[in-house]
Amino acid sequence: MNNSHRQPVAAIIFAVTAAGLVAVPRADILEQILVKVNGEIFTKSDLEDRQVQALRQMGQSVDLKANPSDAQLRKMLDEITPDLIVNVVDEMLVVQRGRELGYRITDEQFNGYIDNIKKESKIETEEQFQAALKQENMTLADLRKNIEKTAIVSRVQQNEVVGKVAVSEEEARKYYDEHTKEFTSPQEITLREIFVTVPGDGATINVGLDEEARAKIDEVRGRALKGESFEKLAADLSDAPSRANAGLIGPLNLNDLSDDLQKLVGTMKAGDITQVLRAQRGYQILKLEKSTTAETLPFEKAREQIGDKVFAEKRRIEFDKYLQRLRGESTIEWKNAEIEKAYNAGLARMKGGSQ
């Protein structure tokens, strides 16, 4: 198989399995059940698959069975498992609800998914596709199950939650009034600098060298004020790295500058040159090239952005409520105390993050 095809296809297939779906088929052996959700089981091997997928998304490639006592690995697992197990249970509940509603994918829809995978991967033969499946230890039937679960979750969210969320004009206006800064472009300035270094270690001052540097910057400033090109002076005489760009600095967000520099620049007009400024390792003069004013986007022009922001937050809140209802209506039987503890910790963490 050509490696140029192998990796993209594997990446897409992994993206499907890493969405929280069990990817690896296994023989009918006795499994340690961790939890039953409305009678549907989730096993220790299922959890390990999810943990590996999560670690892969974090850029970690590990063998859980080969490194069971690795301290750093255990720390990572302790961090990811609470959220992971909450997501597992929620996914099972949502998929179960979707199946109750009769959601599934047709052969035509599944073939469409496969065609997209092949197209995005620029794969041309069935042999290359089958090899990519084998690389992920999957069959086409396994992939279909995972794609169908993803499609069911998406459809439940759309029909049970998203389709019922709307953003009123009053809500949009309220958000705009309370978050005006989000729609305000900051004032920006573009400067040119000429910097003269005082030789030394920066800890002590050699008075003679300091006076020479000051005399040099005074002379340069005088030449600039008499009309010589600031850009040429910067390119010829500045000790700063910006000399490569004729002293150009910016554009800069005015709010990112020190208070003293903000006050100084605030009194200048384009073309003005500052007095000599003392810097840590020398002397500096600045020329204001241009300055923009802060502008706030009118509500009418920001309306679409506002709608997206408010809608996303309302959707999150409503989906959280939906999941809470599904949890409350379900029968969750824990078979492992540590995993139940991780689940409760994950719920607490999510509740804290939503406040």
TINU-277103 format. One line per 10 residues: number of its first residue (from 1); their letters; for each residue x, y, z of C-alpha. Coordinates in nm, 2 decimals, decimal comma. Last residue first. Layout:
# TINU-277103
NUM = A = X:Y:Z | ...
END
This chain:
# TINU-277103
355 = QSGGKMRALG = -2,10:2,81:3,65 | -2,06:2,55:3,37 | -1,71:2,45:3,48 | -1,82:2,36:3,83 | -2,10:2,14:3,69 | -1,85:1,97:3,46 | -1,61:1,91:3,74 | -1,88:1,77:3,97 | -2,00:1,53:3,69 | -1,64:1,42:3,63
345 = ANYAKEIEAN = -1,59:1,35:4,00 | -1,91:1,15:4,01 | -1,79:0,94:3,71 | -1,44:0,89:3,87 | -1,61:0,77:4,19 | -1,82:0,53:3,99 | -1,51:0,41:3,81 | -1,34:0,35:4,14 | -1,64:0,16:4,28 | -1,67:-0,08:3,99
335 = KWEITSEGRL = -1,99:-0,26:3,90 | -2,20:0,06:3,88 | -2,57:0,01:3,77 | -2,71:0,31:3,59 | -3,09:0,30:3,54 | -3,20:0,59:3,33 | -3,47:0,87:3,38 | -3,24:1,09:3,58 | -2,95:1,05:3,34 | -3,17:1,13:3,05
325 = RQLYKDFEIR = -3,30:1,45:3,22 | -2,95:1,56:3,31 | -2,85:1,50:2,95 | -3,13:1,73:2,83 | -3,04:1,99:3,08 | -2,68:1,98:2,95 | -2,81:2,00:2,60 | -3,01:2,31:2,69 | -2,71:2,49:2,85 | -2,48:2,40:2,56
315 = RKEAFVKDGI = -2,74:2,51:2,30 | -2,80:2,84:2,49 | -2,43:2,91:2,48 | -2,39:2,83:2,11 | -2,70:3,03:2,03 | -2,57:3,34:2,22 | -2,24:3,33:2,04 | -2,38:3,26:1,69 | -2,66:3,52:1,73 | -2,40:3,78:1,84
305 = QERAKEFPLT = -2,18:3,71:1,54 | -2,49:3,75:1,31 | -2,60:4,07:1,48 | -2,26:4,24:1,47 | -2,35:4,45:1,17 | -2,69:4,56:1,31 | -2,53:4,61:1,66 | -2,28:4,86:1,52 | -1,91:4,74:1,53 | -1,72:4,95:1,78
295 = EATTSKELKL = -1,41:5,13:1,66 | -1,09:5,22:1,84 | -0,90:5,48:1,65 | -0,61:5,40:1,41 | -0,26:5,54:1,44 | 0,01:5,59:1,18 | 0,39:5,63:1,15 | 0,46:5,76:1,50 | 0,84:5,81:1,53 | 1,02:5,67:1,82
285 = IQYGRQARLV = 1,36:5,76:1,98 | 1,57:5,53:2,19 | 1,86:5,52:2,43 | 2,05:5,23:2,58 | 2,03:4,90:2,75 | 1,73:4,93:2,98 | 1,57:5,21:2,78 | 1,59:5,59:2,83 | 1,38:5,78:2,58 | 1,50:6,07:2,37
275 = QTIDGAKMTG = 1,21:6,30:2,29 | 0,95:6,15:2,06 | 0,91:6,21:1,68 | 0,58:6,32:1,53 | 0,50:6,20:1,17 | 0,15:6,08:1,25 | 0,02:6,28:1,55 | 0,13:6,24:1,91 | -0,04:6,30:2,25 | -0,17:5,94:2,28
265 = VLKQLDDSLD = 0,18:5,81:2,20 | 0,32:5,94:2,52 | 0,03:5,83:2,74 | 0,03:5,48:2,59 | 0,41:5,47:2,64 | 0,37:5,55:3,01 | 0,10:5,30:3,06 | 0,30:5,02:2,90 | 0,19:4,90:2,56 | -0,05:4,61:2,50
255 = NLNLPGILGA = -0,36:4,84:2,51 | -0,23:5,03:2,21 | -0,24:4,71:2,00 | 0,06:4,72:1,79 | 0,10:4,75:1,41 | 0,38:4,71:1,45 | 0,74:4,82:1,47 | 0,94:4,95:1,16 | 1,30:5,06:1,22 | 1,40:5,05:0,86
245 = NARSPADSLD = 1,28:4,69:0,84 | 1,63:4,54:0,90 | 1,68:4,82:1,15 | 1,41:4,64:1,36 | 1,68:4,43:1,52 | 1,79:4,74:1,72 | 2,13:4,90:1,69 | 2,00:5,18:1,48 | 2,24:5,38:1,26 | 2,20:5,29:0,89
235 = AALKEFSEGK = 1,85:5,14:0,87 | 1,71:5,37:1,13 | 1,87:5,68:0,97 | 1,73:5,56:0,64 | 1,38:5,52:0,78 | 1,39:5,85:0,96 | 1,47:6,02:0,63 | 1,64:6,35:0,70 | 1,41:6,64:0,76 | 1,57:6,86:1,02
225 = LARGRVEDIK = 1,39:6,67:1,29 | 1,55:6,35:1,18 | 1,90:6,51:1,19 | 1,84:6,63:1,54 | 1,72:6,29:1,65 | 2,04:6,13:1,51 | 2,25:6,39:1,70 | 2,07:6,33:2,03 | 2,10:5,95:1,98 | 2,48:5,98:1,93
215 = ARAEEDLGVN = 2,53:6,22:2,23 | 2,33:5,98:2,45 | 2,54:5,68:2,33 | 2,86:5,87:2,40 | 2,73:5,98:2,75 | 2,66:5,62:2,84 | 3,00:5,51:2,72 | 3,17:5,76:2,95 | 2,94:5,69:3,25 | 3,00:5,31:3,23
205 = ITAGDGPVTV = 2,68:5,18:3,39 | 2,66:4,85:3,58 | 2,41:4,56:3,55 | 2,34:4,59:3,17 | 2,67:4,40:3,09 | 2,81:4,69:2,89 | 2,79:4,89:2,57 | 2,52:5,15:2,57 | 2,30:5,06:2,27 | 2,15:5,32:2,04
195 = FIERLTIEQP = 1,79:5,25:1,92 | 1,61:5,41:1,63 | 1,24:5,32:1,62 | 0,95:5,33:1,38 | 0,60:5,31:1,50 | 0,26:5,17:1,39 | -0,03:5,22:1,62 | -0,36:5,03:1,68 | -0,67:5,13:1,87 | -0,87:4,82:1,96
185 = STFEKTHEDY = -1,15:4,68:1,75 | -1,47:4,68:1,95 | -1,72:4,39:1,90 | -1,60:4,19:2,20 | -1,57:4,51:2,40 | -1,95:4,56:2,37 | -2,01:4,25:2,58 | -2,30:4,35:2,81 | -2,48:4,57:2,55 | -2,43:4,32:2,28
175 = YKRAEEESVA = -2,56:4,03:2,50 | -2,87:4,23:2,59 | -2,93:4,32:2,22 | -2,91:3,95:2,12 | -3,14:3,84:2,40 | -3,40:4,11:2,31 | -3,38:4,01:1,94 | -3,46:3,66:2,03 | -3,22:3,37:1,99 | -3,38:3,03:1,92
165 = VKGVVENQQV = -3,32:2,68:2,06 | -3,58:2,40:1,99 | -3,42:2,26:1,68 | -3,09:2,24:1,87 | -3,23:2,02:2,15 | -3,43:1,71:2,06 | -3,40:1,72:1,68 | -3,05:1,85:1,63 | -2,89:1,68:1,94 | -3,07:1,35:1,86
155 = RSVIATKEIN = -2,95:1,37:1,50 | -2,59:1,43:1,60 | -2,59:1,15:1,84 | -2,75:0,92:1,58 | -2,49:1,01:1,32 | -2,20:0,94:1,56 | -2,35:0,60:1,65 | -2,40:0,52:1,28 | -2,04:0,61:1,20 | -1,93:0,38:1,48
145 = KRLDALTMNE = -2,14:0,09:1,38 | -2,04:0,14:1,01 | -1,67:0,13:1,10 | -1,71:-0,20:1,29 | -1,89:-0,35:0,99 | -1,61:-0,23:0,76 | -1,37:-0,42:0,98 | -1,13:-0,26:1,23 | -0,78:-0,31:1,36 | -0,69:0,05:1,29
135 = QKLAAQFQEE = -0,42:-0,06:1,04 | -0,68:-0,31:0,90 | -0,91:-0,03:0,81 | -0,63:0,15:0,63 | -0,55:-0,17:0,44 | -0,92:-0,20:0,34 | -0,91:0,15:0,20 | -0,59:0,09:0,00 | -0,74:-0,23:-0,14 | -1,06:-0,05:-0,24
125 = TEIKSEKKIN = -0,86:0,17:-0,47 | -0,83:0,54:-0,54 | -0,76:0,71:-0,22 | -0,74:1,09:-0,22 | -0,80:1,09:0,16 | -1,08:1,34:0,14 | -1,23:1,15:-0,15 | -1,20:0,81:0,02 | -1,35:0,94:0,34 | -1,63:1,11:0,15
115 = DIYGNFQEDT = -1,71:0,80:-0,05 | -1,73:0,60:0,28 | -1,97:0,85:0,43 | -2,19:0,84:0,12 | -2,19:0,46:0,13 | -2,32:0,49:0,48 | -2,60:0,72:0,36 | -2,70:0,49:0,08 | -2,70:0,19:0,31 | -2,93:0,37:0,54
105 = IRYGLERGRQ = -2,83:0,53:0,87 | -3,03:0,48:1,19 | -3,28:0,68:1,40 | -3,59:0,49:1,52 | -3,68:0,72:1,81 | -3,59:0,45:2,05 | -3,26:0,42:1,86 | -3,19:0,79:1,92 | -3,26:0,76:2,29 | -3,02:0,47:2,32
95 = VVLMEDVVNV = -2,76:0,67:2,13 | -2,81:0,96:2,37 | -2,79:0,74:2,68 | -2,48:0,56:2,56 | -2,31:0,89:2,47 | -2,39:1,03:2,82 | -2,24:0,73:2,99 | -1,93:0,74:2,78 | -1,90:1,12:2,82 | -1,92:1,09:3,20
85 = ILDPTIEDLM = -1,65:0,81:3,18 | -1,42:1,03:2,98 | -1,46:1,34:3,20 | -1,35:1,14:3,50 | -1,09:0,93:3,31 | -0,87:1,22:3,17 | -0,69:1,34:3,48 | -0,64:1,00:3,66 | -0,53:0,86:3,32 | -0,26:1,13:3,29
75 = KRLQADSPNA = -0,14:1,07:3,64 | -0,13:0,70:3,59 | 0,08:0,75:3,27 | 0,32:0,97:3,46 | 0,36:0,71:3,74 | 0,41:0,41:3,51 | 0,25:0,12:3,69 | 0,05:-0,03:3,41 | 0,30:0,03:3,14 | 0,29:-0,27:2,90
65 = KLDVSQGMQR = -0,09:-0,32:2,94 | -0,16:0,05:2,89 | 0,05:0,07:2,57 | 0,12:0,43:2,50 | 0,12:0,69:2,22 | 0,06:1,04:2,36 | -0,02:1,32:2,12 | -0,32:1,44:2,33 | -0,55:1,29:2,07 | -0,36:0,96:2,12
55 = LAQVQRDELD = -0,42:0,98:2,49 | -0,79:1,01:2,44 | -0,79:0,71:2,20 | -0,58:0,50:2,45 | -0,83:0,59:2,73 | -1,13:0,51:2,51 | -0,98:0,17:2,43 | -0,89:0,11:2,79 | -1,25:0,19:2,89 | -1,39:-0,06:2,64
45 = SKTFIEGNVK = -1,15:-0,32:2,77 | -1,28:-0,26:3,12 | -1,63:-0,31:3,00 | -1,94:-0,10:2,93 | -2,27:-0,29:2,93 | -2,62:-0,20:2,81 | -2,88:-0,29:3,07 | -3,02:0,07:3,10 | -2,66:0,18:3,14 | -2,46:-0,11:3,30
35 = VLIQELIDAR = -2,12:-0,02:3,44 | -1,76:-0,16:3,48 | -1,81:-0,51:3,34 | -1,49:-0,72:3,35 | -1,50:-0,92:3,03 | -1,52:-1,29:2,98 | -1,42:-1,36:2,62 | -1,61:-1,34:2,29 | -1,33:-1,21:2,07 | -1,26:-0,85:2,02
25 = PVAVLGAATV = -1,35:-0,57:1,79 | -1,16:-0,24:1,83 | -1,34:0,09:1,77 | -1,55:0,18:2,06 | -1,69:0,52:2,00 | -1,60:0,84:2,18 | -1,53:1,08:1,89 | -1,20:0,90:1,87 | -1,35:0,63:1,65 | -1,45:0,87:1,38
15 = AFIIAAVPQR = -1,13:1,08:1,40 | -0,94:0,75:1,39 | -1,11:0,66:1,05 | -1,01:1,00:0,92 | -0,65:0,97:1,04 | -0,62:0,62:0,90 | -0,74:0,74:0,56 | -0,48:1,03:0,57 | -0,20:0,80:0,69 | -0,24:0,52:0,43
5 = HSNNM = -0,27:0,71:0,11 | 0,08:0,86:0,09 | 0,20:0,54:0,24 | 0,12:0,35:-0,08 | 0,00:0,00:0,00
END
